[in-house]
Amino acid sequence: MRVLFLAHAYPRHDADPVGSFVGNLAVALRARGVDVTVSAPSAAGLAPFEHVNGIPVHRFRYAPERHETLAYTGTMGAQVRDTVSGKVAMLSYLVSAYRAAGALVRRERFDLVHAHWWFPAGLVASAIGRTTSLPFVTTLHGSDLRLATTFPFGRGLFARVAREGCAMTAVSAWLARGAEEMAPGHEVTVAPM
């Protein structure tokens, strides 16, 4: 099975703690015979393509380097909520992430897209799914559920991702319950990482 991971936080090197739980999952899946490729945003000093812990990682640019501050900092939500430049960067991020994932899907054969966090990766996976019929799974990691309740249109966009995906998982029972409350009729599987 070949899986394309979409994530806004993925380890930038073998010992990076940022997004390490997503990286650890990719490595664990590889040990079970699942071929994982990652599409993640760029940041200062990162190559467009590299292997991190043996996993191929394709990095996309979404803004001029000095404005690529949404990913890897833990401040994405605040930047988008509080600044015009953050909103512009997020729009550019979504378009760039979609283009990068779409290019990988056209170039390589994937069986599934795995979006880590419903926002922004779940939105991108949903758009890829609509244009390619490629199924996708979304994993909720925590902060993304809060975004669904605090951002304009968050609940509606969250419900759309839940409805269009073939499955949704959450890393805790608390997150799963919250997701099921926001997307009634959609069962969320607890899959601790």
For each residue, the residues with C-beta under 8 A, 3 or more apart:
1: 33 34 35 111 112
2: 34 35 37 108 109 110 111 112
3: 29 34 35 36 37 110 111 112 113 114
4: 36 37 38 39 101 104 105 108 110 112 113 114
5: 10 22 26 36 37 38 39 40 114 116
6: 38 39 40 97 101 113 114 115 116 121 124 125
7: 10 19 22 38 39 40 115 116 117 121
8: 40 41 70 71 76 93 116 117 120 121
9: 18 19 22 40 71 72 116
10: 5 7 18 19 22 23 38 40 52 57
11: 14 15 16 17 18 19 20 22 23 52 53
12: 16 18 43 46 52 72
13: 16 52
14: 11 52 53
15: 11
16: 11 12 13 19 20 23 52
17: 11 20
18: 9 10 11 12 72
19: 7 9 10 11 16 22 23 40 72 116
20: 11 16 17 23 24
21: 24 25 141 193
22: 5 7 9 10 11 19 25 26 116
23: 10 11 16 19 20 26 27 52 53 55
24: 20 21 27 28 193
25: 21 22 28 29 193
26: 5 22 23 29 30 36 38 53 55
27: 23 24 30 31 53 54 55
28: 24 25 31 32
29: 3 25 26 32 34 36
30: 26 27 33 34 35 36 54 55
31: 27 28
32: 28 29
33: 1 30
34: 1 2 3 29 30
35: 1 2 3 30
36: 3 4 5 26 29 30 55
37: 2 3 4 5 55 56 57 58 104 108 110
38: 4 5 6 7 10 26 52 55 56 57 58
39: 4 5 6 7 58 60 97 100 101 104
40: 5 6 7 8 9 10 19 57 58 59 60 71
41: 8 59 60 61 62 68 70 71 72 93 96 97
42: 46 48 59 60 61 62 65 68
43: 12 46 59 68 71 72
44: 65 68
45:
46: 12 42 43 50 59
47: 50 59
48: 42 58 59 60 61
49: 56 57 58 59
50: 46 47 56 57 59
51: 54 55 56 57
52: 10 11 12 13 14 16 23 38 55 57
53: 11 14 23 26 27
54: 27 30 51
55: 23 26 27 30 36 37 38 51 52
56: 37 38 49 50 51
57: 10 37 38 40 49 50 51 52
58: 37 38 39 40 48 49 100 104
59: 40 41 42 43 46 47 48 49 50
60: 39 40 41 42 48 96 97 99 100
61: 41 42 48 65 68 96
62: 41 42 68 70 89 92 93 95 96 97
63: 67 68 89 92 93
64: 67 68
65: 42 44 61 68
66:
67: 63 64 85 89
68: 41 42 43 44 61 62 63 64 65 71 89
69: 73 75 79 89
70: 8 41 62 73 75 76 79 80 86 89 90 93
71: 8 9 40 41 43 68 76 93
72: 9 12 18 19 41 43
73: 69 70 76
74:
75: 69 70 78 79
76: 8 70 71 73 79 80 90
77: 80 81 143 146 147 150 151
78: 75 81 82 86
79: 69 70 75 76 82 83 85 86 89 90
80: 70 76 77 83 86 87 89 90 151
81: 77 78 86 150 151
82: 78 79 86
83: 79 80 86 87
84: 87 88
85: 67 79 88 89
86: 70 78 79 80 81 82 83 89 90
87: 80 83 84 90 91
88: 84 85 91 92
89: 62 63 67 68 69 70 79 80 85 86 92 93
90: 70 76 79 80 86 87 93 94 120
91: 87 88 94 95
92: 62 63 88 89 95 96
93: 8 41 62 63 70 71 89 90 96 97 120
94: 90 91 97 98 120 123 124
95: 62 91 92 98 99
96: 41 60 61 62 92 93 99 100
97: 6 39 41 60 62 93 94 100 101 120 121 124
98: 94 95 101 102 124 127 128
99: 60 95 96 102 103
100: 39 58 60 96 97 103 104
101: 4 6 39 97 98 104 105 113 124 125 128
102: 98 99 105 106 128 131 132
103: 99 100 106 107
104: 4 37 39 58 100 101 107 108 110
105: 4 101 102 108 110 113 128 132 134
106: 102 103
107: 103 104
108: 2 4 37 104 105
109: 2
110: 2 3 4 37 104 105 113 134
111: 1 2 3 135
112: 1 2 3 4 134 135 136 137
113: 3 4 6 101 105 110 125 128 129 134 135 136 137
114: 3 4 5 6 125 136 137 138 139
115: 6 7 118 121 122 124 125 136 137 138 139 161 165
116: 5 6 7 8 9 19 22 121 138 139 141
117: 7 8 120 121 122 138 139 140 141 143 144
118: 115 121 122 123 138 140 144 145 148 157 158 161 162 168
119: 122 123 144 147 148 151 154 157 158 161
120: 8 90 93 94 97 117 123 124
121: 6 7 8 97 115 116 117 118 124 125 138
122: 115 117 118 119 125 126 136 138 144 158 161 165
123: 94 118 119 120 126 127 157 161
124: 6 94 97 98 101 115 120 121 127 128
125: 6 101 113 114 115 121 122 128 129 136 138 161 165
126: 122 123 129 130 136 160 161 164 165
127: 98 123 124 130 131
128: 98 101 102 105 113 124 125 131 132 134 136
129: 113 125 126 132 133 134 135 136 164 165
130: 126 127 164
131: 102 127 128
132: 102 105 128 129
133: 129
134: 105 110 112 113 128 129
135: 111 112 113 129 165 166
136: 112 113 114 115 122 125 126 128 129 164 165 166
137: 112 113 114 115 165 166 167 168 169
138: 114 115 116 117 118 121 122 125 161 162 165 167 168 169
139: 114 115 116 117 168 169 170 171 191 193
140: 117 118 144 145 168 169 170 171 175 176 179 188
141: 21 116 117 144 171 175 193
142: 145 146 171 172 175
143: 77 117 146 147
144: 117 118 119 122 140 141 147 148
145: 118 140 142 148 149 170 175 178 179 182
146: 77 142 143 149 150
147: 77 119 143 144 150 151 154
148: 118 119 144 145 151 154 155 157 158 182
149: 145 146 154 155 182
150: 77 81 146 147 154
151: 77 80 81 119 147 148 154
152:
153: 156 157
154: 119 147 148 149 150 151 157 158
155: 148 149 158 159 182
156: 153 159 160
157: 118 119 123 148 153 154 160 161
158: 118 119 122 148 154 155 161 162 179 182 183
159: 155 156 162 163 182 183
160: 126 156 157 163 164
161: 115 118 119 122 123 125 126 138 157 158 164 165 168
162: 118 138 158 159 165 168 179 182 183 186 188
163: 159 160 183 186
164: 126 129 130 136 160 161
165: 115 122 125 126 129 135 136 137 138 161 162 168
166: 135 136 137
167: 137 138 189
168: 118 137 138 139 140 161 162 165 179 183 186 188 189
169: 137 138 139 140 176 188 189 190 191
170: 139 140 145 173 175 176 179 188 189 190 191
171: 139 140 141 142 175 190 191 192 193
172: 142 175 176 190 192
173: 170 176 177 190
174: 177 178
175: 140 141 142 145 170 171 172 178 179 188
176: 140 169 170 172 173 179 180 188 189 190
177: 173 174 180 181
178: 145 174 175 181 182
179: 140 145 158 162 168 170 175 176 182 183 186 188
180: 176 177 183 184 186 187 188
181: 177 178 184
182: 145 148 149 155 158 159 162 178 179
183: 158 159 162 163 168 179 180 186 188
184: 180 181
185:
186: 162 163 168 179 180 183
187: 180
188: 140 162 168 169 170 175 176 179 180 183
189: 167 168 169 170 176
190: 169 170 171 172 173 176
191: 139 169 170 171
192: 171 172
193: 21 24 25 139 141 171
